[in-house]
Amino acid sequence: MIKGKNSESTNDQSFRLYRDFFKRICDIIFSLVAIVILALPMLIIALLIKTDSPEEPVLFKQIRVGKDNIPFTIFKFRSMRKDAPHQMATENFENPELYITTIGRVIRKASLDELPQLFNVLKGDMSIIGPRPLIPNEKKVLAMRDEYGASQVLPGITGLAQIHGRDEITDENKAAYDGKYALNISVFLDISIFCKTIFDVIVRRGVHEGKRR
């Protein structure tokens, strides 16, 4: 019995040490290396976006809900026109094709519009792995995340819900997966989610633009 308690205590310490310290160190190192390696591709994407619509900005900035429900500004490559309804999740658009730009279609398919979020990770607003940050209007999902404890961790570029269906699963299931991640953070889980995300991006699994018909 004593041995079991000691084992649980050690596991809890390891969990908190990775969650509260080493995970942040890994995020800083990974984001720095990725920004250096991807600097040229990101510059090319930026130039293509500017060429496609010179009067509009390259970056899309939006308020999202972060750890402990504290808002922050997320960075993405702009893939939609300026007149798109930005205070609504893209999956709820009736006709997203009316707003997505020519370059936007390409970078969204490969999830390249998410690359500027590496700077959010470097700043400490986000992590590489964590629940996807929601817009403030998504109150239902945010409330469910609070219940599951998912709001107590940094949001991520990808997460457990993303590799289990992304746009194909219900809000309830998304919140449940986010809560499960928050309770089971580990280096092995993060590596698993990262590798599965790369595969899903390649095959474009779970991605839907606008409401499913």
N, C-alpha and C positions, 0 to 999 in steps of 0.2 A: 504493500500500500504506500509506504513512504517513497519507495523507488518510483512508483507511478506519479506521485505528486511532484517529485523532483524533475521527472521527465517532462511533465506538463509545464512546470515553471521554466525549464530550459527552452522548450519550444516557444513559449510565450515571449521570452526574452529575445530569441532569435527573430521571431516575427516582428516585434517592435523595433529591433535594431535595424532590420532591413527596411521596414516601412518608413521609419522616421529619420534614417541616416544614409544607409548605403544606397537606397533607391534614388535619392536626390543626387548623390555623387555620380551614379551611373547615368542619370538624366543629363547632367552637366557635360560629362565626357562624351556621351553619345551625340548630343545635340551639337556640340562644338565640332566634332569630327565630321558629322553629317553636313553641317553648314559649309565647311571647307571643301569637302568632296563635291557637294552639289551646288557650289557657288556658280559655276559656269552654266549648268542646266537651268538654274533659277534665273540667271541673267537673260538667257535666251527666251525663257517663258515670259519674262517681264517685257522684253522688247516686242515679242509677238503680240502680247495683249495691247501694248501701246500702239503698235502699228494697226491693229484691228479696229481700235476705237481711241484715237489720239486725244479726244476731249475728256475722256473719263480716266479715273485713277487706275493704277496697276493693282494696288492692294484693296481688298475688301476688308473693312473693319466693322466689327459688330460686338455689342455687349453680350457676354455670356455669363452664366452663373458658375462660379468656381467653388473651391473648397470652402466648407462652412457657409455656403450660400453667399459668398462675397463676390460681387460682380467684377469682371475684368474685360479688357478689350482683346478679342481674338483676331489674329491676322490670317488672311487667306488670299490666294491669287484671285482677282475678280474674274468670275466666270459668267456673270449675268449683267444685264443692262442696269443702269442706275435707277430706272423706274420700276424695278422688280420689288414686290412686297417683302422687304427685308425683316419685318418683325413676325414672320411666319416660317415655320420649318419647311424646307424645300419639299419634303415628302407630302406635304399637305397642299401643294400647289395644284390647281385644276389643270392648267396648261403650261407646265414649266418650259416647254420648247419655245414658247413665245418670248421668253426672257433670256434664255441661255445664248451666249454669243458663239460665233463660229469657233474661236479658239477655246472657249469655255467647254464646248462639247468634248473636245479632245482631252483637255487636262482633267475634266471630271471623270471621264472613263477610266483614266489611269490613276485617279486620286492625287494628281500632281498639284491640284489647287490647295491641298493641305500642307504643302512643304513649308510655307512661312510660319507655320505653327512651331517649327523648331526653335524660332526666336521666343515664342511664348514659353517653351520648355526651358530655354536658357534663362529667361527672366524669373522663372519660378511660378508662373501662372498655371502651368500645366506640367504633366509628366508624359513620357512616351506612352506608357500604358496606364489606363484608368478609364472611368466612365466618361463617355463623350459629353462635353459641356453643352448644356441646353440654353436656349434663349429664355429670358424671364417669363415670357408668355406661356411657356409650357408648364403651367402650375400643377397640373394633375400628376405628371411624371416626377416633377421636383418633390411634391409631397410624398409620393411613394418612395422616392429615393431616401428621403429623410427617415421614413419608417424602417427602411432596410439598412440604414447607416452608410449609404453610398456617398452622401454629401460630406463625409468626414475625411475623404481622401482627395488628392488633386485629380482633376479631370485629365483625360489622356487623348492623344491623337488616335489611338485605337484602344479597344477594350474587350472584355469578355462577351458583352452583348453583341459586339460587331462580328465576332467569329461564330456566333450562334444564330445568324440570320439577318443581322443588321436591319434593313428596312422591311424584312419579311415577317418579323415577330411583333407581338403586341406590346403596347407601352408597359403593361403589367410585367410581361416577361423580361423586357429590357431592364426595368427597375430591379427585378429579382436577381438577374445576372449581375447587375452593378453592385448590389448588396452582397452577393456571394463573393465577388472579387474583393470587396473591401474587407471581408472577414477572413480571406484566405490568401492575402498578398504574399508572394514568395518569388525568389529569383527564378525558380523553375517554371512557375505559372506565367511570369512575365515573358520569359523566353518562348514558351509554348504559344502564347497569344501573338507575339511578334512574328514568329515563323508562320503561323496559320494565317495571319493578316496578309503577309507577302503572297501566299498562295491564293487567297481569296481575291486580292487585287489583280493578280495575273489573269484569273479566270472570270473576274468581275462578278463574283457570287454575292447575292443578297442586296444588290444595288438597284433601286427603282427611282425614277425621277417622277415626282408628283404623286397624286393619289392613285392607288391601284384600282384598276377598273375590272 
